[in-house]
Amino acid sequence: MNTSDLGTTTASDFAPDAATGDEPASGEYFQARELKKGAAGWVLLTCLGVSYVISGDFAGWNFGLAEGGFGGLLIATGLMALMYTGMALALAELSATIPTAGGGYGFARRAMGPFAGFLTGWAILLEYAIAPAAIVIFISGYIAELVGFGGPFIYIVFYSVFIAIHIWGVGEALKVMLGIAGVAVLALLIFVLAMIPHFDVNNLFDIAADPGVAGSSGFLPNGWLGIWSAIPFAIWFFLAVEGVPLAAEEAKDPTNDMPRAIVSSMAILLVLAVLVLVLATGGAGALAMSDHPAPLVGALEAVYGDGAPVASLVNFLGLAGLVASFFSIIFAYSRQLFSLSRAGYLPKWLSRTSRRKTPTMALLIPGAIGLGLAFTGEGDLLISMAVFGATISYVLMISSHIVLRRREPELPRPYKSPGGVVASCMALVLALVALVSTFLVSPVAAALTALVYVVGIAYFVLYSRHHLVDNAPEEAFNLD
């Protein structure tokens, strides 16, 4: 099918379909819900993929040291690297095959029907609505290190300014993001070069083994269970890279740009994860890093002294990493909410776009919710909540790749994953492991997110499944 043909129905098409309850929409409906086409090429999309995640190199990952020690977090990171690589290859294929703003929702909708589509999109939306709240808390921590204050004022300023930039326009927003991400990468390079001379392998294992825990050692101070507990924090090195497909409708050439961007961004993130984990821990010690609000700054101060110029420089520039992820994930939640609303899974008024082709309400509503969550100040709890939503979506998106490969082998695929079903099956097993791990680390976070997830499911079952827009792009891909 050709998505450019969507939205050309006549007034008679407004009548609900008697068999499905779906409601075809007119061209006027879609004209009020248009994104800006051709705003990003593959380089800018690669930058988007890195920006989603790069905050995880500056804060959040280090809490996994308290759970599993360096050995536990290292193994957890290796396992999650395998999972994300397998998933990234699958998403590269799916995003070239089904290039719509729905991303994972569109993939699952094609593979397993509208209920699975909603489950996937709702899980992604929860992840992306919650993650910025955790990130802005970490931003506040870095600012507090610089100027001595943070908290609610910082949360309000950052949400207000960066949502306003997104409302201004996607082209402008992505260019701002490119600059911010460049500064963040520079900060990481400075950190790496500054820490290499101070690496000491003994620092990796300075958390004492717990003699009361089976299997504990200097390498695994909390035993084998510590690996499971460290997984949600290992995920922070890669969390949200799966959001690249959400920009498909704004890409210049989605069938070619999407695979190149996803694979390229994943390769960059793998290298950064290894460098940060090994050098921060090996320079300052696992114990010192395990609860530091700004671990890269803390690592530099541990070896160069408090107030060292290099630490202050990385602190200042490192804010760009947190800001890049905060900024880009706002983009992601707005596009996921936009696509679900446009297709009728969520209230349709949320998908209306402005004259500048930006989904204003889809930017503002999750932003207000995230700001409220940030006021709790519980960054590690919010990480666990975001990871719970993410792992549900991973299971469903990876399953979609497997199902479509088996059920529709003839489906046109401009890009085919070199790992195929084998890589996806490996990623699926690890995604299930990651999902279970969220209950080990924070049952409260998992329970809270699960409660919201169930509320969304109830809305779908009781109302929205009877009012879907069957010629919305993600839905129409199932009619060819």
N, C-alpha and C positions, 0 to 999 in steps of 0.2 A: 504494500500500500504506500501511497505518497501522502505524508502528513500535511503537505501544503494544500491538499484538497479538503482538509477538515473545516468545519464551520460553514458549509455551503448549503445547509438544509433549509427548507422552506417553513413557512409558518405552520403548515399542517403537521410538521414533525414534532411539534410540542406535545402532542398527545402521548401519554405514557404507554409504553409497550405492554400489552395485556399479559404476555407470558412472563416478562421479567420485572416489570415495574420500572425499568430504566427510562430516562427522559432525554431524548435527543435535544440538543440545543441549537439555536440559530447562529448565523454568522455574527449577529450583533452581540450575542453572549460572549463569543470568543474575542471579538474586537475589544471588549472591555477587560480582557484577560490576556493580553499579549506581552511577551518579553522581548527584549531588544535582540534581534538576530545578528550574528556575526560579530559579537563584541569581543571574542577571545580566540586566539590561536593556540596551538599546542604548547608553546613556551609559557604563555600566561596561565594556561590550565595546569601545567606542571607546577608553576609557582603557587597556584591555588592549592594543589594537593599537598605541597610541602607546608604551606601556611596553615592549613587545617591542623597540622600535627605538631609543628615545631615548638609550641609552648611546652609540650611534653618533655622536651630536652632540658628545659629551664626549671621545671618544678613538677612535682607530682610523682614521678617515677621513683624517687628516693625513699618514699614511704614503704616501698617493697623491701628495702634492706631491713627494716624492723621486723617484717614478717618472715623473711626467709634467709637473711644474711646475704652476703655477696653471692655465694654459690646458688642459693635458692632463686635469687632474682636473675642471675645469669642464665640458669636453665629455663626459668619461666620466660625470659626475653627471647631465648633461642626458639622455644616452642611457639611463642606468639609471632616471631618473625616468619616461621614456616607457615603458620596459619594465614597471616596477612599476605604473604607472597602468593600462596595458592589462591586466596580470595581475590587478590588484585588481578591475577591473570584471568580468572573467571569473569570479573567485572569488566575488564578490558574487552573481552569478547561480547559480553551482554550489552555494554554501552554502545558498541558499534552496531549491534544488531537492532537494539531498541533505543534509539537516541532521543529520549524525552526528559523533561524536567522532573519526572517522577522517580528517576533513578531506580533504586531497589524495589520500590512499590510497583513500578512498571514491569520489572523483570518477574517478580513473583506473580503479578496479575496474569501475565502471559502463560507462565508455567503451571500455576496451580489454582487460578481463579480469583474472584474478587475478594473473598474472605482472607486468603493468604496475602493478597496484595495489600489489604488494609493492615493486617497484622505486621507486615514488614514496614510499611510507611509510617505507621503509628509508633513502632519501636524506634525507627530512625529519628522521628520528630522528637520523641522523648529524650533521646541521646543528645540531639543538637540543641534542644531548649535548655537542658540542664548543664551541659559542658561549659558554656560561656560563664555561667554563674560561678563555677569552680575556678575558671581561669581568671576572672576579674578579682577573686579573692587572692590569688597568687600575684596578680599585678599589684594589688594593694600591698602585699608583703614586700615586693621589690621596691616600691616607692617608699615604704616605711624605712627600708634600709638606707635609702638615699637622703630623704628629707625629714624623717622622724615621725611621720604621721601617715595614716591610711584610713581604711574603713569606709563607712557609708558614703561619704562625700566623693571618694574616688569611684565607687560603684556607679553612682548617679551620673557623674561626669562622663565616664567611659561609655556607658550604655547610651546616653543621650547623643554624644558626639558621633559615635560610629554608626548608630542607626540612622542619624541624619545624613551621613555621607552616603549610605546605601540608598536612602530615599532620593538623594540627588541624582543618582544614575549608576547603572551597572558598569559602564565603561570607565567612568571616573573612579568608582569604588575599586575596581580591579587594578587600575593604575596606582592608586594609593597603596593597595595591598602589595603590589610588586615592590615598591620602594621600601615598605616596612619589612617585608620578608628579606630583602637584600641586606638590610642593616642587621637583622637577626642572624643571618648566616655569617656575616662578618664577626659578630660577637662570639659565635661558636668557634670560628677559626682562631680568634685571639685566645680564647680559653684553652683550646687544644694545644696551641704552641706554647702557652705559658705553663701548662701543667705537665707536658712531656718530661722536662728535666727533673721533676719532683715525684715521678711515679715510683712507688715502692710496693712490691708485691705483698709484703707483710701487712700493709694497710688494708688490703682487701678482706682480711680475715680477723679483724680485731674485735668482732662481736663474740663474746664467750659462748661456748656451747652450753646448752641447757641439759644437765645430766638427767633430768626427769623426763625428757622427751626421747622416745624411741628413734634411733637413727641419727641423733644429733652428733655434730662434729664441728671442727673449725670451719669447714667448708659449708656445712649445713647446720648452723647453730640451733635451728628449730626443727631439725629432722626433715624427713621427706614431705611432711605435711606443709612445711614452710614454702615449698615450691608452689603448691596449690594456692596458698594464701598470697603469694607474691604476684600471681598472674594478673589480677586487675591493675596492678601498678606497672607491670611490664607492658600491658596494653596501652598505657599512656604514651609510650614511645611511638605508637602507630595509630592511635585512636582518631578516627574521622577521615582518614585517607580515602575511605569508601565514598566520601561525598563528592568526589570529582564528577561522576556521572550526572549529578544534579544540575550541572551547567550545560548539559547537552544542547538544549534549545537556544543557548546563547553562544555556542561555538561556531567558528567559521566553517569548519568541515568536520562534523562530529564523528563520522565513520572512520576517519583517519586520525583526527586530533585526540579523541578520547583514549584509544589504546596507547598511543605514544605518551600521553601525559600521565596516565595511571602507572604504567610500567616505569617511566623515568622518575616520577616522584617517589615511588616505592623504593627504588634503588638508592636514591639520595637519603631517604629516611633510615634505611638499614645501616648505612655507613655512619650516620650521625649517632644512632643509638649505641653502637659499639664504642665509639670514641668517648661519648659522654659517660656511659656507665663505667667503663674501665678507668678513665683518667680522673674523674671526680672522686671515685671511691679509692683508687690507688694512690691519689695524692693526699687526700685529707683523712681517709679512714672511713670504713663502713659505719661505725658507731656515730661519728660526728655528722655524717650525711643523712642518717636514718630519719631525722625529724627536723631538718633545717628547712625553714620556709623559702629560702633562696639558695639552693644547694651549690650552684656554680659560683656564686659570690662567696659563699661559705668556704668552698674548697680553695679558692684563690687566697682568701684571708688566712686560712690555716697555714699556707706555705709562704705567703709574702707579708703577713701581718695585717692587723686591723687598719683599715683606711688606706691600704696600698693602692697606688694609682691604677694598676691593672685591674684590681678588684672593682674599683669605682667605675672604671671604663666599661667593664663587662656588665656591671650592674645597670649602668645607664643604657648601653646598647642592647643589653639583654631584655629590657622592657619591650623592645621591638618584637622579640619572639613571642612573648605572651600576647602582645597586642595583635600580632599577625593572626594567631589562631583565634583569638576573641573576635576579631574583625571578620575573618573568613567564615567562621562557623555561623555567625549571624546571617551571612549570605546563604549558607546551607539550610538553616532551619526555615528561612523564608521561602526557599524554592520547594522544599518538601511540603510545607504547609500549603503553598500556592497550588501545587499539583494535586494534592488530596482534596482541596477545596474545589478546584476547577472541575474535578470529576464527580463531585457530590458526596464524597466520603465524609467530609467535614463541611460546616456551613459555607455556602457558596459565596457569601459576601466577603469572605476572607481572601478570595483570590482576585478581587478586582485590582487592576493596575492603574497607575497614575498616567498623566500625559507623558512622563519620562519613561514609561514602560517598567516601572518598579512596583512590586506588590506591597503597598504601604501597610495595610492592616496585618499582612503576614509577617512584616518586620516588627510592628509595634506590639502585637499581643504577646508573642513568646518573649519579647524583650522585657515587657512588664513583669511577666511571670519569673523570668530569670533574675531580674533585679530583686524581686521579693525573696527568692531563694538565696541570693548572695548575702542578704542581710543576716542570715543565720551565721555566717562566718565559718561554716563547716566545710572547708575545701575538700578534705579527704572523704567525707561522707558523700558529698556531691559527685566526686570522682566515681565512687562505687555505684551510685545511682545511674550515672551516665553510662558506665560500663555494662550495667545490667541491660539497659535498653539496647546498647550496641550489640551485645552478644546474641540477643534474640534475633536481631536483624541479620546478623552474620549467618546464623543457622539457616534462616529462610532464604537469603540471597544465594548462598552456596548451593543449597538444595535446588534452587531454581535453575542454576547452571546445569546441574546433574540431570534434572528432569527434562529440560529442553534438549540436551544432547541425546538422551535416550528416546524421547517421545517425538521430537521433530528434527531428525538428523538432516533433513533436506532444507531446513530454514536457512535463508541466505545469511552468511556470516562473513562480513568484510574482513574481520580479524578472527583467527581461531587461536585459542589458548594453547601454547605448546605443551602445557602440563595435562590438558584434557581432563577427563573425568577422574583420573588417578589423583592428580593434584587437588582437585575439588573434594574428593572423598577424604583425603588426608586433612584438608582444611576443615571439613565438616566435623570430623572427630575432635579436632583441637578446639573448634568453636563450642562444641558441647561441653568439653572439659572447662573451658573458660566460663561458660554460663554457670556451671556448678560452683566454680570457685568464688563467684560473687556472693553466694550464700555463706561460704566459709569465712570471708573477710568481714562482711557486714550484713548479717541477716536483717537488720533494721532497714538498711538502704534498699536491699532487694525487696523486702516486703512493701515498703512505701512505693517504690517504682511499680511493682506488680499490681498494687491497688489502683494506681492511676491507669495502668495498662488495661485492667479489667473494666474500668469505667468507660474507656474508649471503645472497647469491644461491645459493651452494652449499648452504646450509642449506635454503633454500626448495625448490630443485630435488630434493635428495636426500631430504628428509623432510617439511617442513611442508605442501607442496602436496597431500600425500596425507591430511592430517589437518585440513583446514579445517572450521570450524563454519559450516555453510551457512545457519543462521538467525540469525547475528550481524547486527546492523543493517546494516553496510556490504555484507555479502554478500546479505542479504535484499532490499535495494533492487534487486537484479538479477533477482528472481524475479517481479516484478509484470508 
